[in-house]
């Protein structure tokens, strides 16, 4: 070991006061002795403002970026030379190393809350190539030791005024940028092969800039542990749902979220295993514009107690913009039972992988058995009509037909200025009104009927029930909706059957629904649903 850098741009960011930094340098020197040269790296202005710092180091490591000083490319090397000279003269007799300098090749639209780059300093492939060539020539003429920033584009640096991802001489995949071909060699096949993948979690922690986030319906956030090579998710009992997210940057509210461009990749893969055979989880991704309502596409996976590699094409998530990913991977749990799932080797790949084949769903097929049971399908998210008059409780425990819970539905009746009716669709994914492409809904072509149990609070409620009928480009294959008559409910549980034999059930996103009118329920209605499901 020849040298150690204690801190990088600590003063520029304001992480520590200069006296604390000097103390930390002293601690490192005490541990290493005087055989290893020690420095700290910072902006040239900070070195000039704190000359006492130079007394604590063996050599000065200075960062100079004419680009960030808004210097046009034609004057950039002269400005760098002038600023380097100021430092060299101030600390005469102390070795000066140029620790960082460079010029970006492009600029993206800044992230939310960020600002564009300086106006006179223009990022472009031609300007990057010119700066590199002129800088290397200058450094050789003046015998200046340097580190050039940087070798490869870093796609995680999305918060640096739109240019943070474009400082590399080679792109993220390891390929030389064409404008630099006169002065630099192409990367070796080994380099491009290794850089063709983007590791997210390989080892004991997520790669930069990714973060691990967990949550449940009761906001339990202490069920994630990491051991060498493996991440263990011990989903706690007593929850309705929970999830582990891998985010690009720290989690923040919608509208201010960071993102990462992973559009150059075609798939992601991950190794998963469960604590018990047959456990089910849902896998997905999400871009920075998508709300936190559970409406993103997720793919259901049934896991084994043996390690299994799951590889999914990004094209499967057709409503996600891979140029602005916020959640690069999520594992969603459902139900009240505790579950344990382990994960390793999560990475993005340029390889094309086949999409999973979604055949007809096996029968029987549950829409609802108990509240938040992992065997449930569809979500009652499609509120219609006078939506403010609707209240639903999916975990009502008083007098269910079967099991521990049923669904209580309250319709408030007439609403001043309203449309005179209300209803709810059970949808897949949530809030899907036929606008979501990709593997939405289910193929229920093996079903011949839908049955459910219903009772009213007073026995005067008049409600209509339906299947399918959601229109839109990616709507239900069953058109129009198949409906019951308007039923007058009893206070005792009654089974209702909707016949479906011979109908097109190959793509059902609206798995169940109800509608109530104000005319039929002038004082409102309270009713209960249970054991909703399809069968052959």
N, C-alpha and C positions, 0 to 999 in steps of 0.2 A: 504494500500500500504506500503510494507516494504522497498523497495529499488527501485532505478532508475539507469539505465545504460545510460550515456550520450555519445553516439557514439560507434560504433563498428569497431575496426581496422582502425580508422581514421588516425593514424600515419603510420601504415603498408602500407596503400594505398597512403599516401601522400595527403590526402584530405585537411588537415589543418596543419598549424604549431602548435607546442605544446603550444605556448603562447595563440593562439586563442582558442584552445581546453580548456585551463584552464579558460579563460574568459567565455566561454559558460557554463562550469560546474558551475561557480560562478553565472551566471544568473539563472540557474535552481535551485540552492540552495536558492537564494534570493526569488524565487517564491514559493518554497515548505517549506522553513523554515528548522529547524534542527531536525525535528522529522522523516524525511525520509532519510535513508542512501543512499549516492550517490557514484557512481563509473563510470569508463569508461573501456571498454574492449579492450585489444590489445595484440599483440605478446610479449612474454617474453623479447625479445631483445630490444624492444622499451621501455619497463618499465625500464630496466637496463640502457638504454642510456639517459633516461629523469627522473632522480629521483625526480625532482621538481614536476612532475605530481602527485606523491603519496601524496604530502602535500595538494593537492586540493580535495582528495577523502577520504571517510570513510573506504573503503576497496579496495584492489587491485584485479581486475579481469583479470587473465592472461590466454593466449592461448598458449598451447605447443603441437606441433605435431611432434613427432619423424619421422613420415612418410615423411613430407616435408623437414626434415633434412637429408633424405636419409640414415636413420639408419636401419639396418636389424632387422627383427622382434625379433630375439633372444636377442638383446641388447636394444630394444625399451623402456621397462619400466625403466631400469636403467638410460637411457639417460633422460627420463622424470623426474625421481626422482632427478637427478643431476641438471637439469635446474630449477625445482621447488625450490630446495634448494638454488640456487643462488638468486632467487627472495625473498624467505622467509628471508634469512640472510640480504639482502640489506635493506629490509623494516621490520626489526624486530619490533614487537609490533603492526604492522598493520595487520588486518585480510587479508588472502590471499585466494581467491576463484579461483579454476581452471575452467575458463569459457568455454573452449572448448578443447577437445582432442578426438581422434578417429583414425580409420584405415579403408580404403576402402576395399570392398569385391571383386572388379573387376575393369578392365580398358577397356574402349572402344577405338576405333581408334580416336585420337584427331581430333577436328574440324579443318577446314582450318585455317592456321596461328598459331595453337596451337602446343605444343611440348609434347612428351611422358612424363610419370611420372618418378621420380628418379629411377635409375637402381637397387640399393641394397634394397630399400624398395619395397617389392613385394605385390601388392594388390591381395588378394584371400579370399575366404570364410573362409578357415582355419586360415589364418593370422588375419583376422578380429576377429574371435571368440577367438583366443588366446590372442590378445591384450585386448579385452574387459574383459575377465576373469582375466587376470593378473593385469589389471589396477584397476578393482573394488576391488580386493584383496589388492593391494597396498594402495588404498585410504582409505579402512577401517582400515588397520593396522596403518596408519599415521594420521588418523582422518582428512582427507583433504575434505572439501566441494567441490563439483564439479557439472558441467553440462556436460553430455556426448554428443558428436556430431556424429550422430544425430539419432532421433527416426526413421524417414522414409526417404527412397530415395527421392531425389528431381530431377525429370526428366528434369528440365529446366537448370540445371547447366552443360551445355555441353562444356563450355570453360575452364574447369579446368584440362587440361592435360589428358583428357579421364577418370578421376576418379571422377569427380564432381557429377555424378549421382548415386554413389554407396557407400555413407557413412552411409546410414541408417542401423539400426539393423533390421528394417522391410522394406519390399519393398514398392514401390509406392502405391500398392493396400492395404497395411496394413497387409500383411502376414509375419509372422516371418521367417527370413532366416534360413534354416535347420541347418546350422552349429552352430547356437546359441541356439538350442532347449534344451541343457543341463542346460542353465542358465537363460533363459527367457521364460515367458509363451506365448502361442499363443494369437493373438489379439482377442478381443471380436467380435461377429458378428456385433455389432453396428459400430465398427471401420471399419471393412472391407466393410460393406455396404456403409458407408459414403465416404470411399476412393475409391470405385469402379468407381466413376465418376471423371472426370477431368474438373473442372470449368475453363472456358476461360473468359467469361464476364457474371458475375452474381452480380448485384449491380450497383454501379456507375462508376466503372473503371475496366479495364482488370486485371486479376490475373497475378502475376509474373510467367513467364518472358515476357508476351505478350504485344505487342504494337499496337496501332491503327494508321493506315496510310490511308490518302485519297489523291486522285489525279483525275484530269480530262484531257481531250485532250488539254485544254488551261491552265493546271496546276493551277486550282482553288483549294485551300486547306483550305478553311474556311467554310465548310458546315456541320460540325459534332459537335453536342452538346450532353452532357450527363446530365441527371437529375436522381433523385433517381430511380434506377432499370431499366432505359430505355435509349437507345442510339438512337438519332434522326439523320438521314441522309437526309439533304435537298439538293438534287442534283440540281445544278444551271442550269438555262436555257442557251441556246446558245452553249452548248458543243456537241461534237460528241460522246463521251463516258466518263465514269468515273467509279471509283471503290473505295470501302472501304476495306482495307486489315487488317487482324489481323496477325501480324508476330511474330515469336518466336525470341524475342530480337529486337534490333533496326534495321531498314531497312538499308541494305548495298548493294553495287553492287554485281552482280554474281561473284562467285569464292571465296568470302570471307564471305559467309552468314552463320549465326548461324542456328541451327536446333534443333528440339526436337523430341524425340522418342515417338510416340503415337501408336506404333504398337500393344500394348496390348488391345487397344479399337477396337470396331467393328462398331461404328456409331457415328454420332454427331447429336445433335438436337438444334433447335433455334426457338424462338417465333418471328414472323414477322407480321407486319400489314402495310397497305399502306394508304396514304392520300386520294386516290381515288380508287374506285372499279376497279379491272381488271388490275392494274399496273403489269408490268412484270420486273423481275430481273433475274439474272443468278448467281448461287451459285457454289463455287468451293474451292479447296485446291491446294497446290503446294509444291513440295519438293525443296530442296536447289539447285538441279542441273538443274531445268527447267528454260529456258530463259524467259525474259520479253517481249514476242512477242504475248501474248494473245492466245497461242496455248494450254494452259491447258484445260482439260475437265471442262465444267461448265454445270450445270443442270438448265434448265429454270423453273421458278416458277411464276405462276399467283397469285397475292396476293389479299386479301380482306381488307376492312376497319376494320374487326374484327381480333383480335389476332388469329393467326393460328400457330400451332406447326409443323415445318417441320423437319422430321427425315430422314436422308440419310445414307445408309451403306457405309463404307469406301471402300468396294470392288467395288463400282460403279466407283471409280476413279482409274481404273486399271493401269494407266501409272504413278501413284504417289507412291513413296517409303515412307510409313508411319513411317519408322525408322528415317527419316531425313526430317521432315516437316519444311518448312520455313513459308509459308502462311497456317495457320491452318484454316482460313475461309476467304472468300471474297464474297462481294456483288458487282456485276457488273451492271452498268446502261448503256443504249444505247439511243441515240436520243437527239434532241435539246430541248425538252420540260422539264420544271422543274418537279421534282418528289420528294415526301417525303415518306420515309420508316422508320419505327421504329423497333428496335431490342431489345430483352432481353433474358436472360437465355440461353446463348450459352455454351454448355458443350459437352464433349466427354463421351461416355458410352461403357461399355463392352457388352451391350445388342445387340442382332442381330435384325435388323429391316428389313422388306421386301423392296426390291428395287421398285421404282416407275415403273408402267407399262406404257410403251411408245407405244401407239396404233398408227394406221394410222393417219397421219396429216390431219386435216380438210382442205377442199378445199374452195376457192382458197388459194394458198400458195405462199407468196411473196418471191422472191429472192432479188429483188430490186424495191423499189417504189421511195423513195427519199434518199438522202445521209444520212446515219446513222440513218435512221428511225428505231425505236425499233421493227417494224413489219418485218424488213428484216431478211432473213436467209442466212447462208453461208457467207464466207469472201473470197474476191479475193486474195488469198495468194499463190496459187500454180503456181509460175512463172516457165516457161519451156523454153528450147532452149536458144536463145541468150537473156538472161534475162536483160542484160544491155541496150538493145535496146527498153525496154518497159517503158513507163510512163503512169500512170493512175491517174485520178482525179475523185473521187466519188461525188464531190459536184460542178460540172460544172453548172453554172447558165444560160448560154446563150442558148436560144431556146431549153428547154427540151420538150419532148413529152407531159408530164403531170406533174403537181406539180411544185416544185420550182427548182429541180436539175435533172441532168442526169449524166451519166458517160462518161468522155472523155478518149479515149484510143489513145496513140501515139505509133506507131511501127516505129523504125528508119530505117528499111530495112537492106540491107546487112552489115555484120560486118566482118572486116578482121580476118581470122582465125576462124570465127564462124561456126555454124552448118547450117545456111541458113534458119532458121525459129524461131518463138517465139510464145508463147501463155500463157494463164492464166486460171487456174481452180478456181472456187468458191468452197471452201472446208469447211467441218465441222468435227472437229474443225480446226482452221487455220493450214496450213502446214501439214495436215494429208494425207499421201500417202499410206494409208492402213496399217499403222503400229500401230495405236492407238486402243487398245481394249476398251471394255465398250460401253456405250450408245452414240456412235458417229453417225453423220448423222441423217437422218430422214426416216421414213417409208412413202413413197409417193405412196403407192399402190392404193390409190383412184384416182390418176391422170391419165388422158388419153392423156395429151399433155403439152408441155411447150411452151409458147409464149413470145415473146419479141419484142421490137421496136428498129430499128437501122437505122442510116443514115451515110453517108460518108461526108467528108469535100469537096472532089472534084468530087465524083461520079465515081472514077476509082479504088477505094479500092476493093481488092478481099480477102474475109475473110471466114473462115469455123467456124461453131459453133457446140457444142456437149454437151451431157449429159452422166454422168456416165463413166464407163470404167477404173476407178482407180483400179489398181491391188493391190496385197499384201494380207497378211493373213486376214486382216480386211477391205478389199477393198469393192468396189461397188458390189451390187447384180446384177446390170445391166452390163453384159459383152457380147461382147465388147461395147465400147461407141457407142451411137446412134448419127450420125453426119448428118449435112446438106451437100449439095454439096458446093463447093467453090462458094460463092455468090459475084456477083458484086454489090456493093452498089449504092444507089441513094443519091442525096443531100437532098431529101425529106424523112421524116420518113416513114418507111415501117414496117409492122408487119410480123414476121416470126414465123411459127409454126413447132415444132418438134413433130410428132406423137409418142405416147408412149403406146397406148392401147394394153393390153395383154402382156406387158413386166414386168419383175421382178423388181419392184421398192421398195422392202421391206427394203432395206438398201442402201441409196444413200448418199455418202459422197462427191462426186463430182457433185454438183448440177447444174453447168453450166460451160461453158468454150468457149474460142475462140482460133483459131490458124491462123497465117498468115505466108506465106512463102516469102522469099526474091525474089524468082523467079517471083512470082505474083505481088510483090510490090517493084520493084527495086528502087523506090525513097521513100520508106516508105509509111505509111498509117496513117491517122487520122480518127477515126470514133467515133460514139456516141451510147450509149445504154441506154434504159430506160424501165421501167415497165416490168421487167423480172419476170415471175411467172408460177406456175403450176395450172392447173384447171382440173375438172372432165369432 
